[in-house]
Amino acid sequence: MTVAVEELTVRYGRRVVLNGLDLALDTGVHGLLGPNGAGKTTLMRVLATVARPDGGGVRLLGSAIADEKALREVRRQLGYLPQTFGFYPRFTVREFVEYFAWLKEMPAARIPVAVDRALERVGLLDRADDRMKTLSGGMQRRAGIAQAIVNDPRLLLLDEPTAGLDPEQRVDFRALLRELGVDACVLVSTHLVEDVAVACERVSLVDGGRLVFTGTPEQLASAGGDGDAGDSAIERGYTAVLRAARA
Amino acid sequence: MTDFHVADADLLAWAENRLAEPAAWSVEAHLDDCAACRSRVPTTAVPPAPMDLPPQGRVRRATRARRIRLLIGAGPQARVAWFSAVAVTVLLTLTVGDRVPHWLLLLIGPVLPVLGTAVSYGRHTDPLDELVASTAYGGLRIVLWRTLSVLAVSLPVAVAGGLVSGLGEPAVWLLPSCALTALTLALAALTGPAVAAAVIGGGWALLVTGTLWSPEAGAQLVTGGTTPAWLAVTAAAALIITYRREAHR
């Protein structure tokens, strides 16, 4: 298992954000669905080793991350795109991605090629020498995706990666996701149910800090009936599962 | 084997891609069979560059210097350190004209790296904090690199302050700078960098202004006699940083 989470609990002050969540993920593209405030971003941050759990166990890439050395080893093989991120004003797009290649301790000889390859995969190679601040929101997001994949991570965590992308870019992005999912574990948090239906092999649904559903998009779609709210089968399945979980 | 061989001129023309298609085909067919002619293919011939490739742009070689330049020069502290250096230079110029009291230099000089360190990391000042924290370099390592870059700029400024103000011994001005910076990092593991800098900077301000009643007392802070005290403080803070390094991860 690339990701093995058991009884994960995270609190912010007195508010319990994740409440005994279990999750097991292997190679492939996994969707993470849930209403706002369900704990998706917190789960992403714990898996990205940025937030620390208050209880429960987290194993990433087979490591329990017991000490600093293990943490560093895991982080070298990690790709992470947070929901929001900034940039240093003087960075060009290429420097932005290169910076993270160095931070992830990639072998120096591989860096120049890896940076351009990552930019090419997100369709930004022609803007490589432009400053980050001159890019549109969607392009900045794609630069964020490029830094996440520059080190060919074995675990790739993308928090709302399609926010700000236009429909054509979303189609390209889904193709990229399928390509990445061949040999990496990709977890995509999104509120767009259609993204999950098209690009993901498996879906996990989080509500109230707990895992309430896990299965294929087809299984989620079949959970819904004609009486459930939603414009597509998978949306009806989504609302049906949430309603059942809250009952 | 065959007794026919390709003429030198034709071989060169083929290698430079100037031969017409049918002639090129027969040369290639011959080269497949004839090791002697293969070995005569001019290696100096430069194939014409394809015309439709995009310009490569500013790809940098991944040298050690490039790594240091990016890891240290990119953080938010880089600009702030530069600005404060300029500010202090202006201050020094004013002091030479005796328009600013000397104790002001003692107040500001050693605190500069504390301020630089405070702005160099944390989610309030680093727009990439969340991303950097998830990388192998995240945590204490990048904090220490950035602190080092702040010290590289601000220590000479502190020594210059010592020279201009005439208080104590200029070289000793390094020590409170280092000690206060180390204390800030140690405290930041508990409180975050902003609060730590405020506490340490405030404490230093109290110490300096508390000595204002006599200029000699102020100078005491930066003379040889206090060296062991500053070294002890720095060492203690370094121990705390090492012991509490998990807090930075």
Interface residues (C-beta under 8 A of the other chain):
Chain A: R45 A48 T49 V50 E68 L71 R72 R75 R76 L78 Y80 P82 F85 G86 F87 Y88 F91 T92 R94 E95 E98 Y99 F100 W102 L103 K104 E105 A108 A109 R110 I111 P112 V115 D116 L125 D126 A128 D129 Q147
Chain B: P54 G57 R58 V59 R60 R61 A62 T63 R64 R67 L70 L71 A74 G75 P76 P127 L128 E130 L131 V132 A133 S134 T135 A136 Y137 G138 I142 R245 E246 R249
